[in-house]
Amino acid sequence: MNGAIPALGGTDTSRAWFDRARRSLAGGISSSARLTSTGPHPYPLYLREGSGARVRDVDGNEYIDHLISYGCAVLGHASPLLAGALAPLLTTGTMFGTCTTEEVELAERIQAMVPCAELVRFANSGSEAVQGAVRAARGFTGRSLVLKFEGHYHGWSDTLAVSNRPTPEQAGPAAAPRSVPHSPGIPPGVVDDVVVCPWNDPDALRTVLAAHRGRLAAVICEPIVANNACTMPAPGYLELLRELCTAYGVPLIFDEVCTGFRTGPGGAQGLYQVVPDLAVFAKALGGGVPIAAFAGRRALMEPLAEGRVKHGGTYNASPLCATAALTTLRALADPATTGWMEEAGRRIMAAVRRAAHDRGVPCAVQGVGAMFQVVFTPDGAPTRNYRELLAADRGRYDVFRHELLRRGVHVNAYGAACWFVAAAVTEDEVAATCAAVDGAFAVL
């Protein structure tokens, strides 16, 4: 897949596959996040192949990919590094359900890269790893309540599927949000165990911690809120969070499913020099193969080590997945790799800002180079929390995304999520993305 990206052609084959899928798959999809649209059409795009930072759909349309499997394919699609490392395992065995040397090497690599990682446990998805980290914190403290922040997403499982996307009517007072289940099917008892706080509000944080003194098993956050359009922590906020959790004796968990290894070898905790007690990793960890981990201070992980706190999983750190993760992390440990992702993303962010300015379109571009989002806020100011994100012009984002798709650039269909940059993206692909951005803003 080389050369210039042509304009989007027809997508009738995607439409036909979706019609077929609805007869066997619930809703025609395997994840609620895939209920997206192809341009103005009410069906998802079906991708057939990928190479580097490009993908091709079932109709033969080619795109520069800034979704890259929600950040998982960090080295690019069909990475030669991964292909070379994984091919031998197809003849020697992809999983055994036993201990393997690969999981040990991978844990050692994570220890070397992540500041908080004194001990590591593996899982298969971010949702699973979050459950493991929360159970570790609850087992260590003997408490049940968990404090999370409004709009932060920690997976689809019941444990923390609370106040991810509440409506303004459901959400309650901005300074003291209600705990709102993410969906029907979540028991009231689960919701009652989750305390919700607004993000980037020091006074509200102090108030809620004081009100629940001695009752919280953990405080969890996305340090960069990937699922709130890459809302950034206010200066000093993560430091305050660390300080207050220490003062109240509450374990602090960073959900680094999106930021882990992508924002630098040490993830967000390395970027901001704020070390949590536990952290959760997935997505970029496996380079496109399903693997996740939670890691943290020895004191919190010791109950797991001793078997007093239970955690399992047949597929955890299989040779296939552990080898993929080892290969990926060796590449991401090179500052040149993450440095290029950051530089490439910064160029695209600058192109968006320039196009927005030239066309007089209020627009915030927030995040870091390796992961960011374009948010059409009323005044062009970055969002500080979930309530401010609710005021963004989602319709304009939809048009922007569709216009990019027409110009051969594939980005997240959901304006509250984010773009990701692959290490495999080329100078020409960055330039083509910037040109597509300018063309899309001409329509806006």
C-alpha positions in Angstrom: 0.0 0.0 0.0 2.2 2.8 -1.3 1.7 6.1 -3.1 -0.8 8.9 -2.6 -4.1 8.3 -0.9 -7.0 8.6 -3.4 -10.4 10.1 -2.5 -12.8 7.7 -0.9 -14.7 5.6 -3.5 -17.9 3.6 -2.9 -18.5 1.6 0.3 -21.3 -0.7 -0.9 -19.4 -3.8 0.1 -19.2 -2.5 3.7 -23.0 -1.9 3.5 -23.5 -5.5 2.3 -21.4 -7.0 5.0 -23.2 -5.0 7.7 -26.6 -6.2 6.4 -25.3 -9.8 6.6 -23.7 -9.2 10.0 -27.0 -8.1 11.6 -28.4 -11.6 10.9 -25.9 -13.3 13.2 -24.2 -10.7 15.4 -26.1 -8.7 18.0 -26.5 -5.4 16.4 -24.2 -6.5 13.6 -21.1 -5.8 15.7 -18.8 -7.3 18.3 -18.3 -4.2 20.4 -20.6 -1.3 21.2 -17.7 1.0 20.1 -18.0 -0.3 16.6 -21.5 1.1 16.0 -20.0 3.9 13.9 -20.8 5.3 10.4 -19.0 5.3 7.1 -19.2 8.9 6.0 -22.8 9.9 6.0 -24.0 6.2 5.7 -25.5 4.3 8.7 -23.1 1.3 8.6 -19.5 0.7 9.8 -16.5 0.5 7.6 -15.1 -3.1 7.1 -11.3 -3.2 6.9 -9.6 -6.0 5.1 -5.8 -5.3 5.5 -3.3 -3.0 6.9 0.4 -2.2 6.5 2.3 0.4 8.5 0.1 3.4 9.1 -2.3 2.5 6.2 -5.4 0.3 6.0 -7.7 -0.8 3.1 -11.4 -1.6 3.3 -13.4 -4.3 1.6 -14.1 -2.0 -1.3 -10.4 -1.3 -1.9 -10.4 2.2 -0.5 -7.1 3.1 1.2 -6.7 5.3 4.3 -4.0 6.7 6.5 -5.0 5.2 9.9 -5.0 7.4 13.0 -7.3 5.0 14.8 -4.8 2.1 14.7 -7.0 -0.2 16.7 -7.7 2.4 19.3 -3.9 2.8 19.8 -3.1 -0.9 20.0 -1.1 -1.2 16.7 1.5 1.2 18.0 4.2 -0.1 15.7 1.9 -0.1 12.7 -0.2 -2.7 11.1 1.5 -6.0 10.1 4.7 -4.9 11.7 7.7 -6.9 10.3 9.1 -6.9 13.9 6.1 -8.7 15.2 5.7 -11.0 12.2 9.3 -12.2 12.6 8.9 -12.7 16.4 5.6 -14.5 16.2 5.9 -16.7 13.2 8.0 -19.4 15.0 5.4 -19.7 17.8 2.9 -21.0 15.3 4.9 -24.2 15.0 6.1 -24.4 18.7 2.9 -23.5 20.5 1.0 -20.3 21.0 -0.3 -21.0 24.6 0.0 -23.7 27.2 -1.9 -22.4 30.2 1.3 -22.8 32.3 4.2 -20.7 33.3 6.6 -19.7 30.5 9.9 -17.9 30.3 8.4 -15.2 28.1 6.1 -13.9 30.9 9.1 -13.5 33.2 11.1 -11.6 30.6 8.1 -9.4 29.9 7.6 -8.6 33.6 11.2 -7.7 34.0 11.0 -5.4 31.0 7.9 -3.6 32.5 9.8 -3.3 35.9 12.6 -1.6 34.1 10.3 0.9 32.2 7.5 1.7 34.6 8.3 3.7 37.8 5.6 2.0 40.0 6.1 -1.5 38.8 7.7 -3.4 41.7 5.5 -6.5 40.9 3.4 -7.3 37.8 0.4 -9.5 36.9 -0.9 -10.1 33.4 -4.4 -10.2 31.9 -6.0 -10.1 28.5 -7.7 -6.7 28.2 -7.8 -3.3 29.9 -11.2 -4.1 31.5 -9.7 -7.3 33.1 -6.6 -5.5 34.3 -8.6 -2.7 35.9 -10.6 -5.4 37.8 -7.4 -6.9 39.0 -6.0 -3.6 40.2 -9.2 -2.7 42.0 -9.3 -6.1 43.6 -5.7 -5.8 44.7 -6.4 -2.4 46.3 -9.6 -3.7 48.0 -7.7 -6.8 49.2 -4.9 -4.7 50.6 -7.1 -2.1 52.4 -10.0 -4.3 53.3 -12.3 -1.5 52.0 -14.9 -1.5 49.2 -15.5 2.1 48.0 -13.6 3.3 45.0 -13.4 7.0 43.9 -13.4 7.6 40.2 -13.7 10.8 38.1 -16.7 11.8 36.0 -16.3 10.8 32.4 -13.2 8.7 32.9 -13.5 5.3 31.3 -12.1 2.1 32.9 -13.6 -0.6 30.8 -17.0 -2.0 30.2 -17.2 -4.4 33.2 -19.4 -3.7 36.2 -16.6 -2.8 38.5 -16.2 0.8 37.4 -18.8 1.2 34.6 -20.2 4.2 36.5 -20.6 7.8 35.3 -18.7 7.3 32.1 -21.2 9.1 29.9 -24.1 10.4 32.0 -26.5 12.9 30.5 -26.7 16.4 32.1 -30.0 15.4 33.6 -28.6 12.2 35.2 -25.3 13.7 36.3 -26.4 15.9 39.2 -24.5 18.9 40.6 -21.2 19.6 38.9 -19.2 19.8 42.1 -20.7 16.6 43.5 -21.8 14.3 40.6 -24.1 11.4 41.1 -23.0 7.8 40.6 -24.8 6.8 37.4 -24.7 3.3 35.9 -23.2 3.2 32.4 -25.9 0.8 31.2 -28.8 -1.4 32.3 -27.5 -4.6 33.8 -25.2 -3.1 36.3 -26.4 -3.9 39.9 -27.2 -1.1 42.3 -24.7 -2.5 44.8 -21.9 -1.9 42.3 -23.0 1.6 41.7 -23.2 2.3 45.4 -19.5 1.3 45.8 -18.3 4.0 43.4 -17.9 7.6 44.5 -17.7 10.1 41.6 -15.7 13.4 41.6 -15.2 16.1 38.9 -11.8 16.1 37.3 -9.4 19.0 37.7 -11.3 20.5 40.7 -8.9 20.6 43.7 -11.6 21.8 46.1 -14.0 19.0 45.1 -11.3 16.4 45.5 -10.4 17.6 49.0 -14.1 17.6 50.0 -14.8 14.1 48.7 -11.7 12.6 50.2 -12.5 14.2 53.6 -16.1 13.0 53.4 -15.0 9.4 52.9 -12.0 9.3 55.2 -11.0 5.7 56.1 -13.6 4.2 53.7 -11.9 4.3 50.2 -10.1 1.3 48.8 -8.6 3.3 45.9 -8.7 6.4 43.8 -8.5 5.7 40.0 -8.1 8.1 37.1 -6.9 8.3 33.5 -4.0 10.7 34.0 -4.6 12.0 30.4 -8.3 11.5 29.9 -8.2 9.7 26.5 -11.9 9.0 26.8 -12.8 12.6 27.4 -11.2 13.8 24.2 -7.7 13.8 25.7 -8.5 16.3 28.4 -5.2 17.1 30.1 -4.6 17.3 33.8 -4.4 20.9 35.0 -0.9 22.0 36.1 -0.2 20.5 39.6 -3.4 18.4 39.7 -1.7 15.0 39.5 0.8 16.1 42.1 -2.1 17.1 44.4 -3.9 13.9 43.8 -0.7 12.0 44.8 -0.2 14.1 47.9 -3.8 13.8 49.1 -4.0 10.0 48.5 -0.8 9.6 50.5 -2.2 11.8 53.3 -5.4 9.9 53.5 -3.8 6.4 53.1 -5.7 5.6 49.9 -4.0 3.7 47.1 -3.8 5.7 43.8 -4.4 3.8 40.6 -3.4 5.2 37.2 -5.4 3.7 34.3 -2.7 3.8 31.7 -4.5 1.6 29.2 -4.2 4.4 26.6 -1.1 6.3 27.8 1.0 3.4 28.8 4.3 3.1 26.8 2.8 5.4 24.1 3.5 8.7 25.9 7.1 7.5 26.6 8.7 4.4 28.0 7.3 5.1 31.5 3.8 6.1 30.3 2.1 9.1 31.9 3.7 8.5 35.3 7.1 8.9 33.6 5.9 11.9 31.6 4.6 13.8 34.7 6.9 12.3 37.3 4.0 11.3 39.5 4.1 7.7 40.6 0.9 5.9 41.5 0.6 2.9 43.8 -0.9 0.7 41.0 -1.2 1.1 37.3 -3.0 -0.6 34.5 -1.7 -1.2 30.9 -3.1 -2.7 27.7 -3.4 -1.4 24.1 0.1 -0.4 23.1 1.6 -3.1 25.4 0.8 -5.8 22.9 1.4 -4.0 19.6 -1.9 -5.3 18.3 -2.1 -8.7 20.2 -4.4 -8.9 23.2 -2.5 -8.6 26.4 -2.8 -6.3 29.5 -1.1 -5.9 32.9 -1.5 -4.3 36.2 1.6 -3.5 38.3 2.4 -1.7 41.4 4.1 -1.4 44.8 5.1 -4.6 46.4 3.0 -4.1 49.5 -0.2 -3.9 47.4 0.7 -6.8 45.1 2.0 -9.1 47.9 -1.5 -10.4 48.8 -1.7 -11.6 45.2 1.7 -13.1 45.4 0.7 -15.0 48.5 -2.6 -16.2 47.0 -4.8 -14.4 49.6 -6.2 -12.2 46.9 -7.3 -14.3 43.9 -6.6 -13.5 40.3 -6.6 -15.9 37.3 -6.9 -16.3 33.6 -6.2 -19.2 31.2 -4.9 -16.9 28.5 -2.8 -14.6 30.7 0.6 -13.9 29.2 0.5 -16.8 26.7 3.8 -17.2 24.8 2.2 -15.6 21.7 1.0 -12.5 23.5 4.0 -12.1 25.8 6.4 -12.4 22.8 4.4 -9.7 21.0 4.6 -7.4 24.0 8.3 -8.0 24.6 9.0 -7.2 20.9 6.8 -4.1 21.1 8.3 -2.8 24.4 11.9 -3.2 23.1 11.0 -1.0 20.2 9.2 1.6 22.4 12.1 1.7 24.9 14.0 3.5 22.1 13.5 7.2 22.6 13.6 7.7 18.8 10.5 5.6 18.4 8.3 7.5 20.8 10.0 10.7 19.8 8.9 10.3 16.2 5.3 9.5 17.2 5.3 12.7 19.3 6.8 14.8 16.6 4.5 13.5 13.9 1.4 14.0 16.1 2.5 17.6 17.0 2.8 18.4 13.3 -0.8 17.2 12.7 -2.0 19.1 15.8 -0.4 22.3 14.5 -2.0 21.7 11.1 -5.4 21.5 12.7 -4.8 24.7 14.7 -3.7 26.5 11.6 -6.6 25.4 9.6 -9.1 26.3 12.4 -7.5 29.8 12.7 -7.5 30.4 8.9 -11.1 29.3 8.6 -12.4 31.1 11.7 -13.6 27.8 13.3 -13.5 27.7 17.1 -11.6 24.5 17.9 -9.3 23.1 20.7 -6.6 20.6 19.9 -5.7 18.8 23.1 -3.5 16.0 24.2 0.1 15.1 23.4 1.6 14.3 20.0 1.1 10.5 20.3 -2.6 10.8 21.2 -4.8 13.8 20.8 -8.3 15.0 19.8 -9.9 17.9 18.0 -12.8 19.4 20.0 -15.1 22.0 18.7 -15.7 23.9 21.9 -17.8 27.1 21.7 -14.9 29.4 22.4 -12.0 27.2 21.1 -10.7 26.7 24.7 -9.5 23.2 25.8 -11.9 21.2 28.0 -11.0 20.8 31.7 -13.6 18.2 32.6 -16.5 16.1 31.4 -19.2 18.8 31.8 -17.3 21.1 29.5 -17.0 18.4 26.9 -20.8 18.1 26.8 -20.9 21.6 25.3 -18.7 20.7 22.3 -20.3 20.7 18.9 -20.5 17.0 18.1 -22.2 17.5 14.8 -19.3 19.5 13.5 -16.9 16.8 14.6 -19.0 14.3 12.7 -18.7 16.4 9.5 -15.0 16.8 10.1 -14.4 13.1 10.5 -16.5 12.3 7.4 -14.6 14.9 5.3 -11.3 13.3 6.5 -12.6 9.9 5.5 -13.5 11.2 2.1 -9.9 12.4 1.8 -8.4 9.1 2.8 -7.7 9.7 6.5 -9.3 7.3 9.1 -9.8 8.6 12.6 -12.0 7.8 15.6 -15.7 8.2 14.8 -16.4 9.3 18.4 -15.4 12.9 19.2 -15.0 12.1 22.9 -12.2 9.6 22.2 -8.9 10.4 20.4 -6.6 10.1 17.5 -3.5 7.9 17.8 -0.2 8.1 15.8 1.6 4.9 14.8 5.4 4.7 15.0 5.3 3.5 11.4 3.7 6.7 10.0 5.9 8.3 7.3 6.8 11.9 6.5 4.6 11.7 3.4 1.7 10.3 5.4 2.0 13.1 8.0 2.0 15.6 5.1 -1.0 13.9 3.5 -2.9 14.0 6.8 -2.2 17.7 7.2 -3.4 18.4 3.7 -6.6 16.4 4.4 -7.2 18.4 7.5 -6.9 21.7 5.6 -9.4 20.4 3.0 -11.8 19.2 5.7 -11.8 22.6 7.4 -12.6 24.3 4.1 -15.9 22.5 4.2 -16.5 23.3 7.9 
